[in-house]
Amino acid sequence: MIPLHDDNPTEIKPIVTIGLIVSCVLVFLHQGSLPTRATEAFVYQFGAIPAVVFGHAELPPELGAVPPYGSLISSMFLHGGWMHLIGNMLYLWIFGNNIEDVMGHAKFVLFYVTCGILAALSHAAIDLNSTIPMIGASGAISGVLGAYLLLFPRAQVMVLVPLGFFTRVMYVPAALVLGLWFVMQVLSGGMSLGQEGGGVAFFAHIGGFVVGMLLIGFFKHPHVRFFNPPHYHPRSHH
């Protein structure tokens, strides 16, 4: 299932969500404008490398653009390809505006960054000596998805369902979309254990999702309830 839209109105303009999407797109366009070797260097400069973050290795001085822990933030704005970028930005656009709505702009920035950092550390913990750069916003966005699941499980999400040569567009509850997504991350993460080389950081997705669920109660406005019914306006009930 590919989510396309959620039927869940908001009351504030999601300027942070829009800003994050624009930032990721601009960084990706810059990456794409670089020669091949410069692109690789860019990823090592701003990606989060577990061995470097935990002090088990050091980058050459010419690649030390940000402090090791700073790379946990800068890595959120890099992506490995158009599909990586489009998939992440699609999920952020659909679900991020509602989470920004229930906590406000400033708290959403802190929530997003916190989820992203802890998600990256969750993946890094699988192999503290890995020298493969982690890049992408998916860990932070996974936190948004975990928060959304607890707040709006019954919101209706328009999804595209590929059926062989045919596709079908239908509305399903957010709980089904996000629940299946999380199960797939857990299964894929389990199968990826012990495999060498780069790939999808499934444990960043899992870690971010769980962190988002744990933190949303501290970040949301006090009057916003968990498990809201469809079409709930975050500021309309006190």
N, CA and C of each residue as an Amber inpcrd file, in Angstrom:
protein
   714
   0.8320000  -1.1940000   0.0000000   0.0000000   0.0000000   0.0000000
   0.8720000   1.2510000   0.0000000   0.5550000   2.1540000  -0.9110000
   1.2800000   3.4220000  -0.9980000   0.3300000   4.5400000  -0.5770000
   0.5790000   5.2060000   0.5620000  -0.3290000   6.2710000   0.9920000
  -0.2330000   7.4790000   0.0650000  -1.3810000   8.0950000  -0.2060000
  -1.4330000   9.2500000  -1.0890000  -1.9470000  10.5020000  -0.3940000
  -2.8180000  10.3050000   0.5990000  -3.4680000  11.4560000   1.2400000
  -4.1960000  10.9570000   2.4800000  -4.2930000  11.8160000   3.5080000
  -5.1160000  11.4450000   4.6600000  -6.2590000  12.4530000   4.8090000
  -7.3930000  11.9460000   5.2170000  -8.6000000  12.7640000   5.3800000
  -8.6380000  13.2470000   6.8270000  -7.6960000  14.1340000   7.1640000
  -7.5120000  14.5320000   8.5560000  -7.1100000  16.0020000   8.5910000
  -8.0770000  16.9150000   8.7170000  -7.7910000  18.3490000   8.5890000
  -6.9090000  18.8910000   9.7030000  -6.2280000  19.9860000   9.4110000
  -5.3850000  20.6670000  10.3900000  -5.8310000  22.1190000  10.5070000
  -5.3310000  22.7900000  11.5450000  -5.7330000  24.1740000  11.7750000
  -4.5990000  25.1690000  11.5970000  -3.3440000  24.7240000  11.6710000
  -2.2330000  25.6600000  11.4670000  -1.5040000  25.2750000  10.1930000
  -0.8800000  26.2650000   9.5660000  -0.1160000  25.9860000   8.3560000
   1.1510000  25.2340000   8.7400000   1.4180000  24.1090000   8.1110000
   2.5680000  23.2760000   8.5100000   3.8860000  23.8130000   7.9590000
   4.2990000  24.9710000   8.4480000   5.4780000  25.6130000   7.8750000
   6.7580000  24.8180000   8.1430000   6.8240000  24.1330000   9.2740000
   8.0140000  23.3310000   9.5620000   8.0660000  22.1170000   8.6380000
   6.9440000  21.4370000   8.4790000   6.8750000  20.2850000   7.5720000
   7.2780000  20.6970000   6.1670000   6.7380000  21.8100000   5.6940000
   7.0810000  22.3080000   4.3600000   8.5640000  22.6580000   4.2970000
   9.0730000  23.3260000   5.3370000  10.4820000  23.7030000   5.3730000
  11.4040000  22.5060000   5.3340000  11.0430000  21.4450000   6.0510000
  11.8620000  20.2250000   6.0470000  11.8830000  19.5890000   4.6590000
  10.7240000  19.5520000   4.0110000  10.6440000  18.9730000   2.6660000
  11.4880000  19.7840000   1.6870000  11.3450000  21.1030000   1.7250000
  12.1160000  21.9660000   0.8290000  13.6110000  21.7990000   1.0880000
  14.0110000  21.7380000   2.3460000  15.4290000  21.5780000   2.6910000
  15.9910000  20.2730000   2.1480000  15.2510000  19.1920000   2.3310000
  15.7190000  17.8920000   1.8440000  15.8440000  17.8820000   0.3230000
  14.8810000  18.4960000  -0.3550000  14.9250000  18.5450000  -1.8200000
  16.1230000  19.3670000  -2.2900000  16.3520000  20.5160000  -1.6650000
  17.4730000  21.3670000  -2.0670000  18.8130000  20.6760000  -1.8330000
  18.9500000  19.9980000  -0.6870000  20.2010000  19.2710000  -0.4170000
  20.3910000  18.1640000  -1.4430000  19.3160000  17.4770000  -1.7840000
  19.4170000  16.3990000  -2.7630000  19.8110000  16.9340000  -4.1340000
  19.2450000  18.0730000  -4.5260000  19.6080000  18.6780000  -5.8130000
  21.0830000  19.0820000  -5.8130000  21.5510000  19.5590000  -4.6620000
  22.9870000  19.8910000  -4.5660000  23.8290000  18.6270000  -4.7040000
  23.4230000  17.5580000  -4.0190000  24.1380000  16.2850000  -4.1660000
  24.2190000  15.8750000  -5.6240000  23.0840000  15.9790000  -6.2990000
  23.0260000  15.5440000  -7.6930000  23.8640000  16.3900000  -8.6330000
  24.1920000  17.6080000  -8.2120000  24.9770000  18.4920000  -9.0660000
  26.4740000  18.2370000  -8.9420000  26.8590000  17.4220000  -7.9600000
  28.2770000  17.1790000  -7.7080000  28.8150000  16.0510000  -8.5820000
  30.1040000  16.0890000  -8.9300000  30.7160000  14.9340000  -9.6060000
  30.6500000  13.7020000  -8.6970000  30.8490000  12.5420000  -9.2850000
  30.6700000  11.2810000  -8.5430000  31.5280000  11.2190000  -7.2840000
  32.8050000  11.5370000  -7.4040000  33.6910000  11.4330000  -6.2390000
  33.3360000  12.4810000  -5.1870000  32.9250000  13.6500000  -5.6330000
  32.5310000  14.6990000  -4.6860000  31.2340000  14.3210000  -3.9830000
  30.3460000  13.6220000  -4.6770000  29.1080000  13.1520000  -4.0530000
  29.4090000  12.1640000  -2.9400000  30.3300000  11.2470000  -3.2070000
  30.7260000  10.2700000  -2.1830000  31.3420000  10.9690000  -0.9820000
  32.1900000  11.9590000  -1.2350000  32.8050000  12.7090000  -0.1420000
  31.7550000  13.4630000   0.6590000  30.7400000  14.0070000  -0.0280000
  29.6590000  14.7540000   0.6140000  28.8990000  13.8510000   1.5900000
  28.6490000  12.6190000   1.1720000  27.9350000  11.6610000   2.0190000
  28.7660000  11.3200000   3.2550000  30.0630000  11.1500000   3.0900000
  30.9250000  10.8560000   4.2400000  31.0700000  12.0670000   5.1550000
  31.0210000  13.2560000   4.5850000  31.1300000  14.4740000   5.3920000
  29.9140000  14.6790000   6.2820000  28.7260000  14.4420000   5.7310000
  27.4940000  14.8060000   6.4300000  26.6340000  13.6100000   6.8350000
  26.9900000  12.4040000   6.4100000  26.2840000  11.2220000   6.8680000
  26.7420000  10.8410000   8.2670000  25.9230000  10.0510000   8.9490000
  26.2520000   9.6010000  10.3110000  26.9090000   8.2260000  10.2180000
  28.1770000   8.1550000  10.5570000  28.9360000   6.9080000  10.4850000
  29.0810000   6.3580000  11.9010000  28.4770000   5.2080000  12.2040000
  28.4890000   4.6950000  13.5820000  29.8680000   4.6720000  14.2270000
  30.8730000   4.1700000  13.5290000  32.2030000   4.0610000  14.1140000
  32.7780000   5.4330000  14.4680000  32.4400000   6.4540000  13.6840000
  32.9230000   7.8050000  13.9510000  32.1270000   8.4260000  15.0930000
  30.8120000   8.2330000  15.0730000  29.9520000   8.7930000  16.1230000
  30.3670000   8.2810000  17.4960000  30.7180000   6.9920000  17.5810000
  31.0630000   6.3930000  18.8740000  32.5630000   6.3880000  19.1580000
  33.3350000   7.0970000  18.3310000  34.7550000   7.2670000  18.6180000
  35.6370000   6.0920000  18.2910000  35.1380000   5.1460000  17.4930000
  35.9380000   3.9850000  17.1320000  36.7680000   4.2250000  15.8760000
  36.5070000   5.3200000  15.1870000  37.2360000   5.6560000  13.9670000
  37.1740000   7.1680000  13.7860000  38.0300000   7.6800000  12.9220000
  38.0360000   9.1080000  12.6290000  38.0440000   9.3220000  11.1220000
  37.3630000  10.3730000  10.6950000  37.4030000  10.7420000   9.2980000
  38.6920000  11.5080000   9.0120000  39.1820000  11.4520000   7.7690000
  40.3070000  12.3190000   7.4040000  39.9300000  13.7830000   7.6420000
  40.8740000  14.6170000   7.9830000  40.5740000  16.0240000   8.3000000
  39.7580000  16.7310000   7.2240000  40.0210000  16.4120000   5.9530000
  39.3070000  17.1130000   4.8720000  37.8280000  16.7230000   4.7900000
  37.4550000  15.6480000   5.4830000  36.0410000  15.2220000   5.4740000
  35.3280000  15.5770000   6.7800000  36.0270000  16.1910000   7.6970000
  35.4230000  16.5050000   8.9940000  34.6270000  17.8040000   8.9580000
  33.5450000  17.8220000   8.2060000  32.7550000  19.0420000   8.0350000
  31.9200000  19.3750000   9.2760000  31.4650000  18.3560000   9.9920000
  30.6500000  18.5720000  11.1920000  31.1740000  17.6610000  12.3010000
  30.9550000  18.0130000  13.5670000  31.3450000  17.1160000  14.6600000
  30.6130000  15.7800000  14.5360000  31.1810000  14.7030000  15.0580000
  30.5420000  13.3870000  14.9190000  29.0730000  13.3650000  15.3210000
  28.7260000  13.9550000  16.4810000  27.3170000  13.9200000  16.8860000
  26.4700000  14.8660000  16.0600000  27.0940000  15.8870000  15.4810000
  26.3570000  16.7770000  14.5910000  25.9000000  16.0630000  13.3330000
  26.6520000  15.0250000  12.9400000  26.2680000  14.2750000  11.7410000
  24.9490000  13.5350000  11.9190000  24.5550000  13.2860000  13.1740000
  23.2630000  12.6440000  13.4120000  22.1160000  13.5380000  12.9420000
  22.3610000  14.8450000  12.9250000  21.3470000  15.7870000  12.4310000
  21.5240000  16.0390000  10.9370000  22.7510000  16.3170000  10.5140000
  22.9690000  16.6220000   9.0910000  22.5810000  15.4550000   8.1900000
  22.7420000  14.2270000   8.6930000  22.4250000  13.0480000   7.8740000
  20.9480000  12.9600000   7.5110000  20.0880000  13.6260000   8.3140000
  18.6460000  13.5730000   8.0520000  18.2530000  14.2860000   6.7600000
  19.1460000  15.1150000   6.2360000  18.8110000  15.9070000   5.0640000
  19.4110000  15.3500000   3.7760000  20.1240000  14.2210000   3.8770000
  20.7120000  13.5730000   2.7060000  19.8760000  12.3680000   2.3110000
  19.8550000  12.0660000   1.0120000  19.1320000  10.8840000   0.5380000
  19.9350000  10.1900000  -0.5460000  19.6870000   8.8950000  -0.7020000
  20.4880000   8.0810000  -1.5970000  19.9910000   7.9830000  -3.0220000
  18.8660000   8.5880000  -3.3310000  18.3240000   8.5120000  -4.6860000
  16.9450000   9.1360000  -4.7240000  16.4150000   9.2960000  -5.9380000
  15.1040000   9.9400000  -6.0870000  14.0050000   9.1820000  -5.3600000
  14.0020000   7.8520000  -5.4520000  12.9420000   7.0760000  -4.8120000
  13.0360000   7.1840000  -3.2910000  14.2600000   7.1930000  -2.7660000
  14.4780000   7.3750000  -1.3310000  13.9000000   8.7120000  -0.8820000
  14.2120000   9.7590000  -1.6360000  13.7240000  11.0970000  -1.3060000
  12.2110000  11.1950000  -1.4300000  11.6590000  10.7500000  -2.5550000
  10.2170000  10.8850000  -2.7980000   9.4150000  10.1060000  -1.7740000
   9.8500000   8.8800000  -1.4580000   9.1320000   8.0850000  -0.4630000
   9.1040000   8.7600000   0.8910000  10.2480000   9.2530000   1.3280000
  10.3100000   9.9200000   2.6280000   9.4730000  11.1910000   2.6550000
   9.5890000  12.0120000   1.6180000   8.8560000  13.2810000   1.5970000
   7.3580000  13.0620000   1.4850000   6.9440000  11.9970000   0.8110000
   5.5210000  11.6800000   0.7130000   4.9550000  11.3690000   2.0990000
   5.6270000  10.5280000   2.8380000   5.1610000  10.1870000   4.1880000
   5.1970000  11.4140000   5.1070000   6.2450000  12.2340000   4.9750000
   6.3300000  13.4290000   5.8170000   5.2010000  14.3980000   5.5010000
   4.8900000  14.5650000   4.2250000   3.8210000  15.4900000   3.8280000
   2.4550000  15.0110000   4.3120000   2.1910000  13.7220000   4.1960000
   0.8700000  13.1890000   4.5580000   0.6550000  13.2240000   6.0640000
   1.6560000  12.7950000   6.8280000   1.4580000  12.6180000   8.2670000
   2.0860000  13.7200000   9.1310000   3.0650000  14.4280000   8.5920000
   3.7630000  15.4240000   9.3960000   2.9200000  16.6250000   9.7720000
   2.0350000  17.0530000   8.8530000   1.2550000  18.2640000   9.1440000
   0.3660000  18.0930000  10.3710000  -0.2020000  16.9130000  10.5530000
  -1.0720000  16.6830000  11.7080000  -0.2890000  16.6610000  13.0140000
   0.9210000  16.1130000  12.9790000   1.7340000  16.0840000  14.1960000
   2.2310000  17.4850000  14.5270000   2.6010000  18.2410000  13.5200000
   2.9620000  19.6440000  13.7570000   1.7710000  20.4110000  14.3330000
   0.5810000  20.0780000  13.8780000  -0.6460000  20.7520000  14.3140000
  -0.9220000  20.5320000  15.8030000  -0.6180000  19.3410000  16.3060000
  -0.9790000  19.0220000  17.6920000   0.0730000  19.4490000  18.7070000
   1.2170000  19.9710000  18.2360000   2.2450000  20.4030000  19.1920000
   2.7970000  21.7890000  18.8930000   2.5000000  22.3430000  17.7270000
   3.0360000  23.6530000  17.3740000   4.3740000  23.5410000  16.6690000
   4.7900000  24.6360000  16.0430000   5.9670000  24.6090000  15.1830000
   7.2480000  24.2900000  15.9470000   7.5120000  25.0150000  17.0430000
   8.7850000  24.8660000  17.7560000   8.9410000  23.4680000  18.3430000
   7.8980000  22.9800000  18.9800000   7.9680000  21.6390000  19.5650000
   8.1310000  20.5740000  18.4840000   7.5350000  20.8220000  17.3160000
   7.6430000  19.8400000  16.2420000   9.0840000  19.7240000  15.7620000
   9.7840000  20.8500000  15.6850000  11.1990000  20.8090000  15.3040000
  11.9750000  19.9400000  16.2930000  11.7720000  20.1780000  17.5800000
  12.4810000  19.4200000  18.6110000  12.0960000  17.9480000  18.5690000
  10.8130000  17.6680000  18.3960000  10.3300000  16.2890000  18.3130000
  10.9660000  15.5660000  17.1250000  10.9500000  16.1990000  15.9820000
  11.4650000  15.6070000  14.7470000  12.9550000  15.2950000  14.8770000
  13.7190000  16.2700000  15.3610000  15.1610000  16.0860000  15.4970000
  15.4810000  15.0060000  16.5400000  14.7510000  15.0170000  17.6540000
  14.9790000  14.0110000  18.6940000  14.7060000  12.6130000  18.1760000
  13.5890000  12.4510000  17.4690000  13.2670000  11.1400000  16.9000000
  14.3390000  10.7090000  15.9100000  14.8180000  11.6530000  15.0960000
  15.8330000  11.3190000  14.1060000  17.1380000  10.8900000  14.7410000
  17.5630000  11.6030000  15.7750000  18.8140000  11.2550000  16.4600000
  18.7220000   9.8860000  17.1130000  17.6440000   9.6540000  17.8580000
  17.5050000   8.3740000  18.5570000  17.2900000   7.2280000  17.5760000
  16.6590000   7.4990000  16.4500000  16.4960000   6.4730000  15.4170000
  17.8560000   6.0760000  14.8480000  18.6890000   7.0780000  14.5470000
  20.0230000   6.7850000  14.0110000  20.8510000   5.9950000  15.0100000
  20.7480000   6.3600000  16.2860000  21.4930000   5.6300000  17.3160000
  20.9730000   4.1930000  17.4470000  19.6850000   3.9970000  17.2390000
  19.1180000   2.6400000  17.2780000  19.7410000   1.7670000  16.1990000
  19.8970000   2.3380000  15.0050000  20.5100000   1.5710000  13.9210000
  22.0010000   1.3760000  14.1730000  22.6710000   2.4320000  14.6550000
  24.1090000   2.3450000  14.9100000  24.4280000   1.2930000  15.9620000
  23.5060000   1.1070000  16.9180000  23.7390000   0.1540000  18.0040000
  23.8580000  -1.2820000  17.5010000  23.3430000  -1.5530000  16.2990000
  23.4320000  -2.9030000  15.7410000  24.8770000  -3.2450000  15.3990000
  25.6470000  -2.2370000  14.9670000  27.0690000  -2.4470000  14.6520000
  27.8040000  -1.1410000  14.9240000  28.3490000  -1.0220000  16.1260000
  29.0070000   0.2190000  16.5380000  30.2740000   0.5010000  15.7420000
  30.8160000  -0.5020000  15.0820000  32.0490000  -0.3310000  14.3270000
  31.8180000  -0.1500000  12.8300000  30.5600000  -0.0060000  12.4330000
  30.2550000   0.1490000  11.0100000  30.8220000   1.4610000  10.4820000
  31.3990000   1.4100000   9.2900000  31.9260000   2.6190000   8.6370000
  31.0490000   3.0300000   7.4560000  29.8460000   2.5070000   7.4040000
  28.9140000   2.8560000   6.3300000  28.0780000   4.0530000   6.7670000
  28.0830000   5.1500000   6.0120000  27.3060000   6.3370000   6.4040000
  25.8040000   6.0510000   6.3870000  25.1220000   6.5310000   7.4060000
  23.6610000   6.4800000   7.4460000  23.1440000   7.8260000   6.9430000
  22.2210000   7.7990000   5.9800000  21.6220000   9.0320000   5.4760000
  20.1230000   8.8330000   5.3130000  19.3910000   9.9370000   5.3630000
  17.9560000   9.8910000   5.1250000  17.1410000  10.4000000   6.2960000
  15.9530000  10.8690000   5.9760000  15.0450000  11.4170000   6.9840000
  14.1080000  10.3700000   7.5590000  14.2440000   9.1230000   7.1210000
  13.2380000   8.1200000   7.4730000  13.1640000   7.8220000   8.9630000
  14.2820000   7.9440000   9.6940000  14.2270000   7.7100000  11.1310000
  13.3680000   8.7410000  11.8310000  13.5700000  10.0110000  11.4870000
  12.7580000  11.0860000  12.0650000  11.2940000  10.9520000  11.6450000
  11.0750000  10.6330000  10.3730000   9.7040000  10.4850000   9.8740000
   9.0270000   9.2930000  10.5340000   9.7750000   8.2540000  10.8350000
   9.2000000   7.1040000  11.5470000   8.6580000   7.5380000  12.8990000
   9.3370000   8.4790000  13.5630000   8.8150000   9.0180000  14.8160000
   7.4760000   9.7030000  14.6150000   7.3410000  10.4240000  13.5020000
   6.0710000  11.0670000  13.1580000   4.9820000  10.0160000  12.9680000
   5.3330000   8.9150000  12.3160000   4.3550000   7.8500000  12.0730000
   3.9090000   7.2020000  13.3830000   4.8490000   6.9730000  14.2900000
   4.4920000   6.3850000  15.5830000   3.5580000   7.2880000  16.3640000
   3.8300000   8.5980000  16.3320000   2.9630000   9.5600000  17.0110000
   1.5810000   9.5850000  16.3770000   1.5360000   9.5620000  15.0610000
   0.2570000   9.5980000  14.3360000  -0.6020000   8.3860000  14.6890000
   0.0440000   7.2300000  14.7820000  -0.7050000   6.0040000  15.0920000
  -1.4400000   6.1190000  16.4240000  -0.7920000   6.7180000  17.4340000
  -1.4370000   6.8480000  18.7430000  -2.5080000   7.9310000  18.7720000
  -2.3450000   8.9530000  17.9430000  -3.2990000  10.0630000  17.9730000
  -4.4760000   9.8590000  17.0250000  -4.2190000   9.3580000  15.8320000
  -5.2600000   9.3000000  14.8020000  -5.3610000   7.9180000  14.1450000
  -5.5070000   6.8510000  14.9170000  -5.5330000   5.5180000  14.3030000
  -6.7260000   5.2970000  13.3750000  -7.8150000   6.0500000  13.5980000
  -9.0160000   5.8450000  12.7760000  -9.1280000   6.8460000  11.6370000
  -8.1520000   7.7300000  11.4860000  -8.1670000   8.6380000  10.3350000
  -8.1200000   7.8160000   9.0480000  -8.8140000   8.2720000   8.0360000
  -8.8600000   7.5400000   6.7700000  -7.7230000   7.9900000   5.8620000
  -6.9830000   7.0290000   5.3440000  -5.8400000   7.3110000   4.4750000
  -6.1220000   6.7330000   3.0840000  -6.0230000   7.5840000   2.0760000
  -6.1600000   7.1080000   0.7050000  -4.8680000   6.4010000   0.3050000
  -4.9800000   5.1670000  -0.1340000  -3.7940000   4.3950000  -0.5070000
  -3.9420000   3.8530000  -1.9210000  -2.7950000   3.6670000  -2.5520000
  -2.7410000   3.0140000  -3.8600000  -2.2850000   1.5800000  -3.6360000
  -3.0970000   0.6360000  -4.0790000  -2.7890000  -0.7830000  -3.8720000
  -2.4750000  -1.4250000  -5.2260000  -1.2030000  -1.7580000  -5.4790000
  -0.8510000  -2.4350000  -6.7290000  -1.3910000  -3.8680000  -6.7210000
  -2.0840000  -4.2420000  -7.7840000  -2.6270000  -5.5950000  -7.9150000
  -2.1870000  -6.1660000  -9.2610000  -0.9310000  -6.5810000  -9.3390000
  -0.4140000  -7.0840000 -10.6130000  -0.3670000  -5.9670000 -11.6420000
  -1.1040000  -6.1780000 -12.7520000  -1.1490000  -5.1660000 -13.8060000
  -2.1400000  -4.0560000 -13.4860000  -2.8930000  -4.1990000 -12.4180000
  -3.9180000  -3.2250000 -12.0800000  -3.5710000  -2.5590000 -10.7500000
  -4.1410000  -1.4040000 -10.5170000  -4.0100000  -0.7220000  -9.2340000
  -5.3870000  -0.2950000  -8.7650000  -5.5180000  -0.1710000  -7.4640000
  -6.7930000   0.2590000  -6.8940000  -6.5240000   1.3300000  -5.8510000
  -7.3310000   2.3750000  -5.8750000  -7.2430000   3.4310000  -4.8760000
  -8.3900000   3.2470000  -3.8920000  -8.0900000   3.2550000  -2.6030000
  -9.1160000   3.0360000  -1.5950000  -8.7320000   3.7410000  -0.3000000
  -9.7020000   3.9250000   0.5820000  -9.4560000   4.5050000   1.9010000
  -9.4040000   3.3960000   2.9350000  -8.3980000   3.4390000   3.7940000
  -8.2790000   2.4710000   4.8840000  -7.8720000   3.2300000   6.1430000
  -8.1330000   2.6840000   7.3230000  -7.7440000   3.3710000   8.5640000
  -6.2270000   3.5160000   8.6750000  -5.8000000   4.6100000   9.2680000
  -4.3650000   4.8420000   9.4590000  -3.7240000   3.7110000  10.2560000
  -4.4600000   3.1400000  11.1990000  -3.9150000   2.0510000  12.0150000
  -3.4700000   0.8840000  11.1410000  -4.2110000   0.6180000  10.0710000
  -3.8510000  -0.4800000   9.1810000  -2.6090000  -0.1250000   8.3660000
  -2.5770000   1.0850000   7.8120000  -1.4380000   1.5120000   6.9980000
  -0.1530000   1.5130000   7.8260000  -0.2040000   2.1630000   8.9850000
   0.9980000   2.3190000   9.8000000   1.3580000   1.0270000  10.5350000
   0.3480000   0.2670000  10.9410000   0.6040000  -1.0080000  11.5940000
   1.3110000  -1.9810000  10.6560000   0.8270000  -2.0760000   9.4140000
   1.4730000  -2.9610000   8.4350000   2.8820000  -2.4670000   8.1130000
   3.0300000  -1.1550000   8.0120000   4.3570000  -0.5960000   7.7350000
   5.3380000  -1.0000000   8.8310000   4.9250000  -0.8850000  10.0830000
   5.8180000  -1.2080000  11.1930000   6.1450000  -2.6960000  11.2210000
   5.1700000  -3.5340000  10.9770000   5.4130000  -4.9810000  10.9380000
   6.4370000  -5.3170000   9.8560000   6.3160000  -4.6540000   8.6980000
   7.2650000  -4.9020000   7.6150000   8.6780000  -4.4830000   8.0080000
   8.7910000  -3.3930000   8.7580000  10.1270000  -2.9600000   9.1950000
  10.7360000  -3.9720000  10.1580000   9.9240000  -4.4920000  11.0710000
  10.4150000  -5.4730000  12.0390000  10.8490000  -6.7550000  11.3270000
  10.0270000  -7.2370000  10.4050000  10.3680000  -8.4610000   9.6790000
  11.6160000  -8.2540000   8.8230000  11.6730000  -7.1340000   8.1190000
  12.8260000  -6.8560000   7.2590000  14.0820000  -6.6470000   8.0920000
  13.9380000  -5.9820000   9.2380000  15.0800000  -5.7750000  10.1140000
  15.6320000  -7.0890000  10.6230000  14.7430000  -7.9920000  10.9950000
  15.1900000  -9.3060000  11.4630000  15.9390000 -10.0640000  10.3970000
  15.4670000  -9.9760000   9.1480000  16.1300000 -10.6900000   8.0540000
  17.4600000 -10.0460000   7.6650000  17.6030000  -8.7510000   7.9800000
  18.8320000  -8.0510000   7.5930000  19.9830000  -8.2690000   8.5770000
  19.6840000  -8.8150000   9.7430000  20.7260000  -9.0200000  10.7490000
  21.8120000  -9.9450000  10.2160000  23.0530000  -9.5340000  10.4090000
  24.1730000 -10.3620000   9.9750000  24.5910000 -10.1430000   8.5420000
  23.8190000  -9.3610000   7.7740000  24.1790000  -9.1050000   6.3860000
  25.1900000  -7.9720000   6.3140000  26.1230000  -8.0900000   5.3950000
  27.1700000  -7.0830000   5.2220000  26.7130000  -6.0460000   4.2040000
  27.3400000  -4.8770000   4.2740000  27.0860000  -3.8470000   3.2690000
  25.9580000  -2.9200000   3.6650000  25.7390000  -1.9030000   2.8200000
  24.7120000  -0.9060000   3.0880000  23.3330000  -1.4220000   2.7220000
  22.3640000  -0.5850000   2.8570000  20.9860000  -0.9570000   2.5660000
  20.0490000  -0.0990000   3.3700000  18.8440000  -0.5820000   3.5080000
  17.8320000   0.1680000   4.2560000  18.0880000   0.0180000   5.7530000
  18.0320000   1.1470000   6.4560000  18.2910000   1.1310000   7.9100000
  16.9960000   0.8020000   8.6490000  16.6090000  -0.4660000   8.6190000
  15.3290000  -0.8700000   9.2090000  15.2650000  -0.5810000  10.7030000
  16.3980000  -0.7240000  11.3850000  16.3690000  -0.5100000  12.8300000
  16.2550000   0.9710000  13.1810000  16.6270000   1.8470000  12.2570000
  16.3550000   3.2710000  12.4500000  14.8510000   3.5190000  12.3430000
  14.1940000   2.8320000  11.4200000  12.7450000   2.9570000  11.2830000
  12.0450000   2.4530000  12.5450000  12.4720000   1.2940000  13.0140000
  11.8590000   0.7100000  14.2150000  12.0960000   1.6070000  15.4220000
  13.3470000   2.0260000  15.6040000  13.6770000   2.8760000  16.7420000
  12.9380000   4.1950000  16.6990000  12.8910000   4.8380000  15.5380000
  12.1930000   6.1070000  15.4110000  10.7090000   5.9830000  15.7030000
  10.0930000   4.9230000  15.2080000   8.6560000   4.6910000  15.4100000
   8.3420000   4.5500000  16.9010000   9.1310000   3.7460000  17.5870000
   8.9160000   3.5200000  19.0240000   9.1580000   4.8130000  19.8060000
  10.2160000   5.5450000  19.4570000  10.5060000   6.8120000  20.1330000
   9.3550000   7.7990000  19.9380000   8.8310000   7.8740000  18.7290000
   7.7050000   8.7650000  18.4720000   6.4960000   8.4370000  19.3220000
   6.2230000   7.1570000  19.4970000   5.1080000   6.7330000  20.3430000
   5.3540000   7.0980000  21.8060000   6.6080000   6.9650000  22.2390000
   6.9320000   7.2490000  23.6360000   6.9200000   8.7520000  23.9390000
   7.2910000   9.5680000  22.9660000   7.4530000  10.9980000  23.2180000
   6.2150000  11.8360000  22.9390000   5.2840000  11.3400000  22.1450000
   4.1720000  12.1940000  21.7200000   3.3590000  12.7100000  22.9130000
   3.2390000  11.9270000  23.9570000   2.4890000  12.3690000  25.1250000
   3.1000000  13.5890000  25.8000000   4.4210000  13.7670000  25.6630000
   5.1080000  14.9190000  26.2640000   5.0790000  16.1460000  25.3560000
   4.9380000  15.9330000  24.0630000   5.0330000  17.0400000  23.1100000
   3.6830000  17.6010000  22.6730000   2.6470000  16.8090000  22.6740000
   1.3480000  17.2810000  22.1810000   0.7370000  18.2860000  23.1440000
  -0.1830000  19.1260000  22.6180000  -0.9270000  20.0320000  23.4780000
  -1.7310000  19.2100000  24.4910000  -1.8470000  19.6760000  25.7220000
  -2.5160000  18.8730000  26.7590000  -3.9520000  18.4690000  26.4240000
  -4.6660000  19.3220000  25.6660000  -6.0690000  19.0180000  25.3830000
  -6.2510000  17.9990000  24.2590000  -5.1770000  17.6780000  23.5440000
  -5.2780000  16.7200000  22.4460000  -5.3140000  15.3110000  23.0170000
  -6.3430000  14.5790000  22.6470000  -6.5350000  13.2210000  23.1780000
  -5.8460000  12.1810000  22.3030000  -5.5340000  11.0450000  22.9060000
  -5.0750000   9.9040000  22.1290000  -6.2810000   9.2380000  21.4540000
  -6.0090000   8.5080000  20.3780000  -7.0270000   7.7200000  19.6660000
  -8.2130000   8.5910000  19.2590000  -7.9090000   9.7290000  18.6240000
  -8.9630000  10.6400000  18.1900000  -9.8090000  10.0300000  17.0900000
 -11.0930000  10.3860000  17.0470000 -11.9520000   9.9280000  15.9600000
 -11.5970000  10.6480000  14.6610000 -12.0470000  10.1490000  13.5170000
 -11.7810000  10.8330000  12.2480000 -12.3420000  12.2560000  12.2510000
 -11.7110000  13.1210000  11.4730000 -12.1150000  14.5180000  11.3050000
 -12.0010000  15.3060000  12.5900000 -11.1580000  14.8700000  13.4960000
 -10.9670000  15.6000000  14.7490000 -10.0800000  16.8120000  14.5010000
 -10.5300000  17.9800000  14.9360000  -9.7150000  19.1910000  14.8290000
  -8.9470000  19.3660000  16.1230000  -7.6130000  19.3590000  16.0870000
  -6.8150000  19.3620000  17.3120000  -7.1230000  20.4740000  18.2890000
  -7.5240000  21.6540000  17.8130000  -7.7420000  22.7810000  18.7280000
  -9.2230000  23.0450000  19.0040000 -10.1150000  22.2080000  18.4860000
 -11.5330000  22.5210000  18.5760000 -12.1640000  22.0620000  19.8900000
 -11.5280000  21.1440000  20.5880000 -12.0900000  20.6200000  21.8400000
 -11.1670000  20.9960000  23.0040000 -11.7150000  21.4590000  24.0970000
 -10.9090000  21.8010000  25.2640000 -11.5080000  21.1130000  26.4940000
